[in-house]
Each structure stands twice: as structure tokens, then as C-alpha cells.
Amino acid sequence: MKTALAIRHVAFEDLGSFAEPIAAAGYSIRYVEAGMQPIPAEAADADLVIVLGGPIGVYQTEEYPFLADEAALLRARLGCDAPTLGICLGSQLMAAALGARVYPGGAGKEIGFAPISLTQAGRDSALAALVEPEAEVLHWHGDTFDLPDGAVLLASSALYAHQAFAVGRRGLALQFHPEAERDSLERWFIGHTAELSAAGVSIAGLRAAAAAKALGLSERSRRFIAHWLADIVE
């Protein structure tokens, strides 16, 4: 069985809707709890590595030194085109691993369901399955990044131009959260209450949007990740 290693920064930001399609594609999933467990040596050779989101910044390596280890792992894997997926913080770590600048976004927090638009490269990729028939996804970030040298831009939003990029054939970075599921989002509302309050985001409004949007997003996300996994197979 193939191995999929997911680096998780907070317990409630897990693989979500991605877990079932990944398992169905023949992967055995293992979580590594960032800051609590070291990155295992076998991560370098895992069939798939996924770095998940979290409420910390790539540039906070003094406070969270394990981020440097994650960036080093990503740099090594991307350098040899090993299958690698970064979501939110994971995408920012991928950008940093490739030498791009990661920084607080000037447009402020982007939290909630909103559309993304795909570039031509994005429309030709597995992301097409994510935005059909609806382009809205869940955004939950305050940082952004410059597009790394050699990366291919796949998606943008109204607030931030760099929402997804590809590196080689098997590296994919997503600033947004396609994996978040409706039934688990209540844990996000609780766990991120300080961030939501500081950003002036209505939890009631976000909950209502999730009730309307999250189920459709989960269905599209399952199709997307299955398509991407098929694309990266040699």
C-alpha cells in the first residue's frame, strides 16, 4: 500500500473531505502532529506528503522552530518532483521553501466562502473539477505570498492574486481550504474564535454560509482530489 503522510498543525484542521478519496486511491494515511512529533525520516520518500493549515505564520520560525523542518522537507520533495500538496499554511510553506516571500496580506483577512478564478493552466488542471459547477471555496487566511520562481499560477481571488500554484507535475499549493467539511466547521468556529472576533467576522453569518455552501464544496473537492491523484501517477 502507498503511504500518505499528513502534517497537521491543529487537530481540527485535518484532511476532511480529502481523506476518503486518498484512501480509495490506495494510500495508507498517517498524521504527524506538528510541534509534538518530529517529521519522520521516511517522510522524504513517502508516496504523498500533505502539509495542512494552521493559525501561525511561516515567518514565525523563532516561535515555532518546527516550521523550518517542514520547509526543508518541502524543499527536498519539490526539488525531485515528489507528490506534495500544501493547503493554506502548507501552501505558504511551499512558497517559502522555493525562495518566495510570505507576508501578512495588505487586503486583510480573507475568511469565508468566495469565488476563485482559474488561469488557463488552472482550467487545464484538476482544479477544474473544483470550480464546476460553482467557483466558491472556503478562504481562511491573513498571509499571502509572492509566486515562486518557476511555479505556475493556477488560481486567484478578488482579494489575493496568488491562490494556487503548481510546481513541476506533482507539486500543488492551495491557499484556500477545499477540504473543510460542513460537519467539522463548528470546531473551526470555536478554535478560531479569537481570530474571527479580531477580524470582525460574524460567526452566525459564516455558519449560515457553511450550511448553504459546504456540502457542495465537499462533493466537488472529492472529485478534485481524486482527479489530482490520478494525474500525478506515473
N, C-alpha and C positions, 0 to 999 in steps of 0.2 A: 504493500500500500504506500502511496505517496504521502509525504509529510507537508503539512501546512503549519507554520509557526506564526502565531499572532501575538504581537507585543501590545499589552493592554496597560493603560495609564490610570484609569479609574474603572471600578468594577462594572458600572452600568453602561459604559461605552464599549460594547463587545461587538462581535461580528454580526449580530442581529439577523437581518434577512439574508445575509450572505452565507450563513453557516450551513444551511441545508443544501444549497447548490454546490458548495465546496465539497461537502461530504459526498454528495451524489456523484461528483466528478472523480471520486476515488481517493480523496485526501483524508488522512487522519489529522484532526485538528488538535493542536496543543497551544495553550496560552502561557505566556511568560508575563509575570506581573512586574512591570517596570518599577524600579526602585526597591523592590522586595526580593527579586530574584535576578541573578546575573544572566546576561544573554548566554545561552549555552553554546559550546563550541560548534555543535552541529548546525547552528543557525546559518553559517556561511554556506553550507551545502544543502540546506532544506530545499525541497521542491518548490515551495512557495513561502514567502515571508510577507506578512501584512502588518504594518505599523498603524495602530489605531489612534483616535483622537484623545484630547485631554486639555485641561484648562491651564496649561503652562506655556511659556514661550520658548522657542528654540534657542534664543539668546540668553536664557537663564541657566547656563551650564554651571555657574558658580553655586547656585542654589540647588540645582538638580544635575549633579555630575554624570548621572547615567545617560543623559541626553547625548553626550559626546560618544559614548559607546554605541548608541543607536545610529548616530550619524556615520560612524566608522563602518558599521555593518552595512548600512545602505550604500555607502561609497564603494565598498568592495563588491557588493552584489550588482549594482548598476554598472560598474566597470566591466563586468563579464556578462551582462545582459541576462542575469538570473531573474526568474519571475518574482516581481516585487510590486506590492501595492501599498500606497500611503494614503491615509484618509485624514483630512484636517491637519492636526499636528503632524501626522505621518507625512503628509504632502509637503509641509513646511520643512521637515527634517530632510526630505529628499532634495528639496531645492537647496538647502544649506550644504548638504553633502556634495552637491555638484558645484559649489562655489558661489551660489546666488545669495543676495541679501534678503534676509527675513526681518520684518519690522512691523510695528503697530500701524494698522491701516489708517490713512488720513480720512477716509469716509466714515470711520467709526465702526461700531459693531454691526455685523450683518447676521441677524438672528431671525429665523422664521422661514416660511415657505415662499419661495420666489423663483422666477424662471432663470434658466441658464440658456445661452445661445451657443450653438456649436460652430466652430470653424469648419471649413471643408474637410480638414483632416479629422475633426471630431465626428462629422457626419459619415465619414468612411470607416469609423471605428465602432467598437462595441457600444460606445456611448449613445449611438443612435437608438438602441433599444431602450435606453433610459428616458429619453425625451419624447417617445411616441407612445400614446397619442397626446401626452401633456408634458410640458417642459419644466414644471415646477419641482424643485427639490428642497430639502431642508438645509438651510445655511445656519452655522453656529460658530462664528469666529470673529476675532477682532484684529488678528495679524494678517499680513499678506506677504508676498514675496515677488522678487523680480524673476522673470523667466530665465532659467539656467541656460548657459551656452549649450547649443546642440539639442535642446529639448524642443518638442513640437507642441505648440499651443493647441488645445482641443476645445476649450470652453471658456466663456466669460459670463459675467452677470452685469446688471446695471451699475452696481457699486464697485466691483473689482474685476479688472480685466483678466487676471490670471486665476482661473477656477479649476483648470485641469490641464495636465500636460503629459506627454509620453516621452519616454527615454528608451531609445532602441525599440525592439519589438516587444519586450516583456516587462518594461517598467512603466507604471501608471500612477500618477499622483492626482488625487481628488481633494480639492479644498472643502467641498461640501460633504454632506452626510447622506448618501443614498441608503445606507444600511440600517438606519434607525427605524424601529417598528412602532406602530401605534401603541401597543400594549405596554411597551417598555418606556415610552417617553415620559410617563409620570415620574419615573426615577430621575430623569434629566431635569424636570421642573423642580424637584426637591434638591437634588445635588448641586444644581447651578443657580439656586435662588439668589445668592448674593450678586452674581454676575447679571442676572435678569433684572434685579432691582436697580443696580447701578446704571444699567443701560436704558432704564425706563420702559422695559418690555412688559406688556400685560400678560401675565401667566394665563388668565382666563381666555384672552384672545388667542394666545398660542395654543392652548388646549383645544379651542374650537377649530382652529385651522388644522390641527393634527387629526381631529375627528373626521374632517372633510377630506384631507389630502393624504394622510399617512398610509392608508391601506392601498391606494392606487400606486403610491410610490414604492411600497414593498413589492408589489407584483411586478412593476417594471424593473426594479432593482434585481430581482431574482433572474429575470431574463437577461439583463445586462451582464451580471457576473458569470452566468453560465456561458454566454457568448464570449466574454473575455477569456475565460479559462480555456475554451476551445481554441481561441485564436493563438494562445501562447504555447500550445502543444507543438512540439517539433514535427 
